[in-house]
Each structure stands twice: as structure tokens, then as C-alpha cells.
Amino acid sequence: MINENFLKLSESYLFTEIARKVNAYKEEHPKADIISLGIGDVTQPLAPAVIEALHRACDEMALAATFRGYGPERGYDFLREAIVENDFRARGIDIEADEVFVSDGAKSDIGNFQELLSRECVVAVTDPVYPVYIDANMMAGREIVKLPCTVESGFVPELPSEHVNVIYLCYPNNPTGTTLTKEQLKVWVDYATGENALIFYDAAYEAYIQSEDVPHSIYEIPGASSCAVEFHSYSKTAGFTGIRCGYTVVPKEVKSEKVKSEKSSLLETISLNKMWNRRQSTKFNGTSYLSQRAAEAIYTPEGKVQIKATIAYYMENARMMREALTDMGFKVYGGIDAPYLWVQTPGDMTSWEFFDWMLQSAHIVCTPGVGFGAQGEGYVRLTAFGTHENTEKALRRIDSKL
Ligand code: PLP
């Protein structure tokens, strides 16, 4: 017997449909120079400090004396300590190394963490949303509540009107590129504390934050370390989409409940840190030594400067796109503290109609907003991960075709 919940998932329609349309267009117009502002992958190479660390780690693997086999499931101490020191203590956040779990990237941890919860948990996600939160919970058969993020509310979701057990938040946001201030995030931490709910906080784009009042970690908000789990990725921070490395913070204080005995309604609280450790040591055999040495190099003085330069490169694309598209008359959101721009389609064009126009008239690929949820209708997502040259060329083309 199969898990029929899988049959309830919508087809991974968005990127397949985009690829189908682009390929069909290329077949008909083989000479068309198509520029993608749609993909979420990076284009710039790894930082030199990361490359050097990878070479060194490779050389270690070549000698019996320094060869490494299976590593600790939670990750090597050298990386977990660098994380604690640089990503948390430097910001005045008290996180211990045994609250950090190194992974092969945020997607697997985000997808897997829900395994710790019962099927009965009600899960809230924003609309539009990074689809992994929904699909992972649908596979487990959970009820999902959508929190609309509309232009009227600055794409900030409202608190759920019914009780929910878990809320997924992603800031800076994919796909809208918007953020929450400390004050706005505090509303969610207070809600979760009051409702005994958990927040699963996706901080994959934290490194792109430029504004002072935007928190880099949910643990900057008092009370968060007893209700929030935070997911980090080096994919966009340092171009690790191919190397694969990230980490998840599960503070020891974060607990969820279990009924103590069938007959009584007494509740017992269980540490999610312990449960996640148990889960990982059963189902995960650690992140590659090479990837962890590569990630450690990001925290060296040279590494920090180099990854900042690449982020600045992408954010310059974001600035160019925001300014040029606004001058052309588009309503543009995001792109200030995030590598994503959320652009309202002109007139009353749907997301897909504007996608078709962009492809056919300007030879540019964007991502239709409706693919991220019903509230994304009437928007497209553009990414700043291209090269300067392609980004400039794409903007000139859009301008000339309007
Ligand atoms: N979270 C968000 C919001 C993302 O957009 C992505 C990747 O695009 C991820 C997580 C996954 O990152 P990783 O490459 O570390 O699995």
C-alpha cells in the first residue's frame, strides 16, 4: 500500500511548465538569445578562501594519517563552533554548539523536520510560499492553513484566525523578497509563545539583509529560543548550491508536548533537540568533510570579505533591476534586503500571460508568481543571481519592447 498523501500533491508544475515553454520557444526560434531571470541558482564562482579549503581537505583525504571517514552526524566541532561564534555570539545571541546541526543544505532539513510532529498538527504557511513547506506536510497528511500576503499589507501575513501548531516563516522572503522588522517578527514570537505553537524559521537569505532593523536570526527576538527552530543554508550565502551545506538550530529550550498516558490528559513536554538528534543519527550519516571545511572557510577574515563581495555583486543587480523597472512604470517589491524582486504584471495580465510576453517579446525567462500560491497571481518573481551583463541586457530589452 502506498502513502496516498503523495497523490494529493500538485504536480511540480511550475518549473516543468517553464522549461516546456522555454524549450518550445527555443525550438521555433533557435537564434533567440534567452536570458533567465527566473532561476534561483547562483552564477558566480566559489570564493578563493573556499577553494583553498577544498584543496586542503582533498589533500588530507589522500593520506592515511589525515583521511576522514564518517564524521559526527551533527557536524564537525570546527564548523559548529565557527557558526556559533560568527552567526550568533557576534550578534549577542546565546546559542550553544550542541544546538547546531550541520546538514547537506536547508531543503532536506526543512522537508524532514516535520517528521518530529504528529499528523494532527495544524500547519500554517504564507501564500505565496516556498513550496517545500506545503509539500512536506502534505506528504505526512497534515492540514494546512494559508496566510495570505498581499500588497495591501506589505506582504506581511496576518496572524492565523484559528489555532495552529506550527508556522513556517521565511525572511528575507522567497518569493516576494520582502522582510519583517524586529518589531514585526516579535508579533509572531509572542503569538507562538501564547499559543504554544512552534515557528520554523527559514533564514536561507539572511546574508542579503542590508537594513539595520531587519533581524538576521529569529533568536534576536526575546522568547524565540523557546519556540523557534531556524534553518540556514550556505547556498545563496556563499554559492554552495552544488557543494551542499547548511545547518539547523534547535535550541534545547524548544519543546513540544505529548499526552502522558492514554487515560489522563496530562501533558509531558519533550525536547525537540533530543528528538532531532535521534532522528538524524538514525537517518543521516553526516555532511561531507569537504563541504564542512569549505563552509568553515567562509568564516575566516578573507572568506568573510570575499563572500560579502559576491553578495554585493548580486545586490547591485537587484538595485539596477529595481530602479530600471520602477522607471519603466512597474510596481516592484523586494530586492532591498533580498536577491528577489516581486513585480506586479502590467494592466490586468495574469502571471502566465506576462511570462509569455517576457519570453516572446524580450526573450527573458521569469517565474510566474501564481506558481508560489494563489496570492501570487498578477506577479512574477525576478532573481538578481545573473551576471551584471545579462541583467543590464535584459533590462534594456524589456524597456525597448514596452
Ligand atoms: N529555503 C528557501 C526559501 C530557498 O529558496 C531555498 C533554495 O532555493 C532553500 C531553502 C534550500 O536551500 P539549500 O540549497 O540549502 O537546500
Residues whose N, C-alpha, C, O or C-beta is under 5 A from the ligand:
A	BS01	PLP	G40 G105 A106 K107 S108 Y130 C170 N174 D202 A204 S233 Y234 S235 C245 G246
